[in-house]
Amino acid sequence: MAIMKHAEKKAGTLIEALPYIQEFYGKTIVVKYGGNAMINEDLKHKVMEDISLLKYVGIRPVIVHGGGPDITHFLKKVGKQSDFVSGLRVTDEETVEIAEMVLDGKVNSDIVNMLNCRGVRAVGLSGKDAGLIKARKKMATVYDEDGHTETVDIGYVGQVESVDTRILQDLLDNGYIPVVAPIGVGEDGESYNINADYVAAEIAGALHAEKLLLLTDIEGVYKDFNDKDSFISSLTVEEAKGYIKDGTISGGMIPKIEACLKSIECGTNKVHIIDGRQPHSIILELLTNSGIGTQVVK
């Protein structure tokens, strides 16, 4: 009897996923892969299982990955300290060379290999491949206590100028999962390290993706991080802008929220900030009734 009950529960879970599979079948969903889910070995495998499942049920995933901890690790090896302004890494010429080596050469190829080992076909790309990401220098914005702003030059940190989606569309149409490292190319061929949240947002918008999922190391957005009852399950674009200006949203959360706003502005239907420390968070968000995290909507 207990075995039958367990089997019925499993069947119920599959049936619960059915309407979501129908809704998202053939749709493009961009996943920004980062945070602890890139460090913890068990979580790594669960993320790859989730993405493989999405592919097998007819959804078209695109992965944009970060790699900050790996970059920091390799910088320490060469005696360089990592400094951040408004959540963005200060990047000199040597740092951008190391970042490109780590992101494109190590992190990207590891993700592609993990997916290929699960029977799905993945292809690794840098934003420099096929002119995928054209970039220009990004100045960091710092807010003072009165809400005034100041711009700071942080080196070879880029922002997306344009996205040429042709290589992505070709790969998706031929059954591949594109895996994109967030390196862009400038007007004179220089490399720019770009925050992966921003790259994911621009790519999701350019592809008119159904959803963008940002994997993070927190449950979502709080009005007061120390008060768990202040959790925000849904934000409008205008509310999010106000929270950045008044300091409710600060530090490393600023690039994530700015990415959400940009993605919606460019054509993504919905953006979700979800906790990548939660095993199978992607499946829980997309294919169950009890979605998790904070969604940003128009």
C-alpha positions as CSV (number, residue, x, y, z in Angstrom):
1,M,0.0,0.0,0.0
2,A,2.8,2.4,0.9
3,I,4.6,1.7,-2.4
4,M,1.4,2.4,-4.3
5,K,0.9,5.7,-2.4
6,H,4.5,6.7,-3.2
7,A,4.0,5.8,-6.9
8,E,0.7,7.9,-7.0
9,K,2.6,10.9,-5.5
10,K,5.3,10.6,-8.2
11,A,2.6,10.4,-10.9
12,G,0.9,13.5,-9.4
13,T,4.1,15.4,-9.6
14,L,4.4,14.6,-13.3
15,I,0.8,15.5,-14.0
16,E,1.3,18.8,-12.2
17,A,4.1,19.6,-14.6
18,L,2.0,18.8,-17.7
19,P,0.3,22.2,-18.2
20,Y,3.6,24.0,-17.8
21,I,5.3,21.7,-20.3
22,Q,2.5,22.5,-22.7
23,E,2.8,26.2,-22.1
24,F,6.5,26.4,-22.6
25,Y,6.9,23.8,-25.3
26,G,9.0,25.3,-28.2
27,K,9.6,28.5,-26.2
28,T,13.1,29.9,-25.4
29,I,14.1,30.2,-21.8
30,V,17.4,31.9,-20.8
31,V,19.1,30.7,-17.6
32,K,21.8,32.8,-16.0
33,Y,23.9,30.3,-14.2
34,G,25.9,31.6,-11.3
35,G,26.4,31.8,-7.6
36,N,26.8,28.8,-5.3
37,A,25.2,26.5,-7.9
38,M,28.5,26.9,-9.8
39,I,30.6,25.9,-6.8
40,N,28.8,23.1,-5.0
41,E,29.3,19.9,-6.9
42,D,25.9,18.4,-6.0
43,L,24.1,21.6,-7.1
44,K,26.1,21.7,-10.3
45,H,24.7,18.3,-11.3
46,K,21.2,19.2,-10.3
47,V,21.2,22.3,-12.4
48,M,22.5,20.3,-15.4
49,E,19.8,17.7,-14.8
50,D,17.1,20.5,-14.8
51,I,18.4,22.0,-18.0
52,S,18.6,18.6,-19.7
53,L,15.0,17.9,-18.7
54,L,13.8,21.2,-20.1
55,K,15.5,20.3,-23.4
56,Y,14.0,16.8,-23.5
57,V,10.4,18.1,-22.9
58,G,10.7,20.5,-25.9
59,I,11.8,23.7,-24.2
60,R,14.7,25.7,-25.8
61,P,17.2,26.6,-23.1
62,V,20.1,29.1,-23.5
63,I,22.7,29.3,-20.7
64,V,24.6,32.4,-19.9
65,H,27.1,31.7,-17.1
66,G,29.1,33.7,-14.6
67,G,32.3,32.6,-13.0
68,G,33.3,35.3,-10.4
69,P,34.6,32.9,-7.8
70,D,36.9,31.1,-10.3
71,I,38.2,34.5,-11.6
72,T,38.9,35.6,-8.0
73,H,40.7,32.3,-7.3
74,F,43.0,32.7,-10.4
75,L,43.6,36.4,-9.6
76,K,44.7,35.4,-6.1
77,K,47.2,32.9,-7.7
78,V,48.9,35.8,-9.5
79,G,48.8,38.0,-6.4
80,K,46.0,40.3,-7.5
81,Q,43.2,41.6,-5.2
82,S,39.6,41.9,-6.4
83,D,37.8,45.2,-5.8
84,F,34.2,45.9,-6.5
85,V,32.1,49.0,-7.1
86,S,28.3,48.7,-7.1
87,G,28.7,44.9,-7.5
88,L,31.0,45.2,-10.5
89,R,34.6,44.0,-10.5
90,V,37.3,46.6,-11.1
91,T,39.1,45.2,-14.2
92,D,42.5,46.3,-15.5
93,E,44.2,44.8,-18.6
94,E,45.7,41.8,-16.8
95,T,42.5,41.1,-15.0
96,V,40.4,41.0,-18.2
97,E,42.9,38.6,-19.8
98,I,42.6,36.3,-16.8
99,A,38.8,36.6,-16.8
100,E,38.6,35.7,-20.5
101,M,40.8,32.7,-19.9
102,V,38.8,31.5,-17.0
103,L,35.3,32.1,-18.4
104,D,35.9,31.0,-21.9
105,G,38.6,28.3,-21.4
106,K,37.6,26.7,-18.2
107,V,34.0,27.4,-16.9
108,N,32.3,27.3,-20.3
109,S,33.9,24.1,-21.4
110,D,33.1,22.4,-18.0
111,I,29.4,23.3,-18.4
112,V,29.3,22.1,-22.0
113,N,30.9,18.8,-21.0
114,M,28.4,18.2,-18.1
115,L,25.5,18.7,-20.5
116,N,26.9,16.5,-23.2
117,C,27.5,13.8,-20.7
118,R,23.7,13.8,-20.1
119,G,22.9,13.2,-23.7
120,V,22.0,16.7,-24.8
121,R,24.0,18.6,-27.3
122,A,25.6,21.8,-26.0
123,V,27.9,24.2,-27.7
124,G,30.1,26.7,-25.9
125,L,30.4,30.3,-27.1
126,S,32.1,33.5,-26.1
127,G,30.4,36.8,-26.9
128,K,33.3,37.3,-29.4
129,D,32.2,34.3,-31.5
130,A,30.3,35.2,-34.7
131,G,30.0,38.8,-33.4
132,L,27.5,37.7,-30.8
133,I,28.1,40.5,-28.3
134,K,29.4,43.9,-29.3
135,A,30.4,45.9,-26.2
136,R,31.6,49.3,-25.0
137,K,33.0,50.5,-21.7
138,K,30.7,50.6,-18.7
139,M,31.0,53.2,-16.0
140,A,29.9,52.2,-12.6
141,T,27.1,54.2,-10.9
142,V,27.4,55.0,-7.2
143,Y,24.4,56.3,-5.2
144,D,25.0,58.5,-2.2
145,E,22.8,58.8,0.9
146,D,20.8,61.6,-0.8
147,G,20.1,59.5,-3.9
148,H,22.6,61.5,-6.0
149,T,24.8,59.5,-8.5
150,E,28.4,59.5,-9.4
151,T,30.1,57.6,-12.3
152,V,33.3,55.7,-11.7
153,D,35.7,54.2,-14.4
154,I,36.3,50.6,-13.5
155,G,38.5,49.5,-16.4
156,Y,37.7,46.8,-19.0
157,V,34.2,46.2,-17.7
158,G,31.7,46.3,-20.6
159,Q,28.1,46.8,-21.3
160,V,26.3,45.3,-24.2
161,E,26.1,47.5,-27.3
162,S,24.3,45.0,-29.4
163,V,23.5,41.2,-29.7
164,D,23.6,39.4,-33.0
165,T,21.3,36.4,-32.3
166,R,21.9,34.5,-35.6
167,I,24.4,32.0,-34.2
168,L,22.1,31.4,-31.2
169,Q,19.1,30.9,-33.5
170,D,21.0,28.5,-35.7
171,L,22.1,26.4,-32.8
172,L,18.6,26.4,-31.2
173,D,16.9,25.4,-34.5
174,N,19.4,22.6,-34.9
175,G,18.8,21.1,-31.4
176,Y,21.8,22.5,-29.5
177,I,21.9,24.3,-26.2
178,P,24.1,27.4,-26.5
179,V,26.3,28.1,-23.5
180,V,27.6,31.7,-23.5
181,A,30.6,33.2,-21.6
182,P,30.0,36.9,-20.8
183,I,32.9,38.4,-22.8
184,G,32.2,41.0,-25.4
185,V,34.3,42.6,-28.1
186,G,34.8,46.4,-28.4
187,E,35.0,48.6,-31.5
188,D,38.8,48.1,-31.7
189,G,38.8,44.4,-30.9
190,E,39.5,44.8,-27.2
191,S,37.9,42.3,-24.8
192,Y,35.4,43.4,-22.1
193,N,34.3,41.4,-19.1
194,I,30.6,41.9,-18.8
195,N,28.4,41.1,-15.8
196,A,26.7,37.9,-16.7
197,D,23.3,39.2,-15.4
198,Y,23.5,42.0,-18.0
199,V,24.5,39.6,-20.8
200,A,21.7,37.2,-20.0
201,A,19.2,40.1,-19.9
202,E,20.3,41.4,-23.3
203,I,20.3,37.9,-24.9
204,A,16.9,37.1,-23.4
205,G,15.5,40.3,-24.8
206,A,17.1,39.9,-28.2
207,L,15.6,36.4,-28.5
208,H,12.2,37.6,-27.1
209,A,12.5,34.8,-24.6
210,E,9.5,33.6,-22.7
211,K,11.4,33.8,-19.4
212,L,14.8,34.8,-18.0
213,L,15.8,32.9,-14.8
214,L,18.6,34.5,-12.7
215,L,20.1,31.9,-10.3
216,T,21.4,33.7,-7.1
217,D,22.5,32.9,-3.6
218,I,19.5,34.4,-1.9
219,E,15.8,33.6,-2.0
220,G,14.9,36.8,-3.9
221,V,14.4,40.4,-3.1
222,Y,13.7,41.8,0.4
223,K,12.7,45.3,1.5
224,D,14.8,44.6,4.6
225,F,17.1,41.6,4.3
226,N,17.2,41.1,8.0
227,D,13.4,40.8,8.1
228,K,12.3,37.6,6.4
229,D,8.7,38.8,6.4
230,S,9.6,41.6,4.0
231,F,10.2,39.2,1.1
232,I,8.9,40.6,-2.2
233,S,7.4,37.9,-4.5
234,S,6.6,40.3,-7.3
235,L,8.0,43.6,-8.5
236,T,6.9,46.0,-11.2
237,V,9.5,47.9,-13.2
238,E,8.7,51.2,-11.6
239,E,8.8,49.7,-8.1
240,A,12.2,48.2,-8.8
241,K,13.6,51.5,-10.0
242,G,12.4,53.2,-6.8
243,Y,14.0,50.6,-4.6
244,I,17.3,51.1,-6.3
245,K,17.1,54.9,-5.9
246,D,16.1,54.8,-2.2
247,G,18.8,52.2,-1.3
248,T,16.4,49.3,-0.5
249,I,18.1,47.4,-3.3
250,S,21.9,47.8,-3.1
251,G,25.3,46.2,-3.7
252,G,25.4,43.0,-5.7
253,M,21.6,43.0,-6.1
254,I,21.7,46.2,-8.2
255,P,23.1,44.5,-11.4
256,K,20.6,41.7,-11.0
257,I,17.6,44.1,-10.8
258,E,19.0,46.4,-13.6
259,A,19.3,43.2,-15.7
260,C,15.7,42.4,-15.0
261,L,14.6,45.8,-16.1
262,K,16.7,45.8,-19.2
263,S,15.5,42.3,-20.2
264,I,11.8,43.3,-19.9
265,E,12.4,46.5,-21.8
266,C,14.0,44.5,-24.6
267,G,11.2,42.1,-25.0
268,T,11.4,39.3,-22.4
269,N,8.0,38.3,-21.0
270,K,9.0,37.7,-17.4
271,V,12.2,37.7,-15.3
272,H,12.6,35.6,-12.1
273,I,15.3,35.9,-9.5
274,I,15.5,32.4,-7.9
275,D,17.7,30.8,-5.2
276,G,20.2,28.6,-6.9
277,R,21.1,27.0,-3.6
278,Q,17.7,25.2,-3.7
279,P,18.1,21.8,-5.4
280,H,16.2,21.7,-8.7
281,S,15.2,25.4,-8.4
282,I,14.8,25.7,-12.2
283,I,12.2,22.9,-12.3
284,L,10.5,24.1,-9.2
285,E,10.1,27.6,-10.7
286,L,9.0,26.5,-14.2
287,L,7.1,23.2,-13.8
288,T,5.3,23.3,-10.5
289,N,2.4,25.3,-9.0
290,S,4.5,26.7,-6.1
291,G,7.0,28.9,-7.9
292,I,9.9,30.4,-5.9
293,G,11.8,33.6,-5.9
294,T,10.9,37.2,-7.0
295,Q,9.4,37.9,-10.4
296,V,9.8,41.2,-12.1
297,V,7.0,42.2,-14.5
298,K,6.0,45.2,-16.6
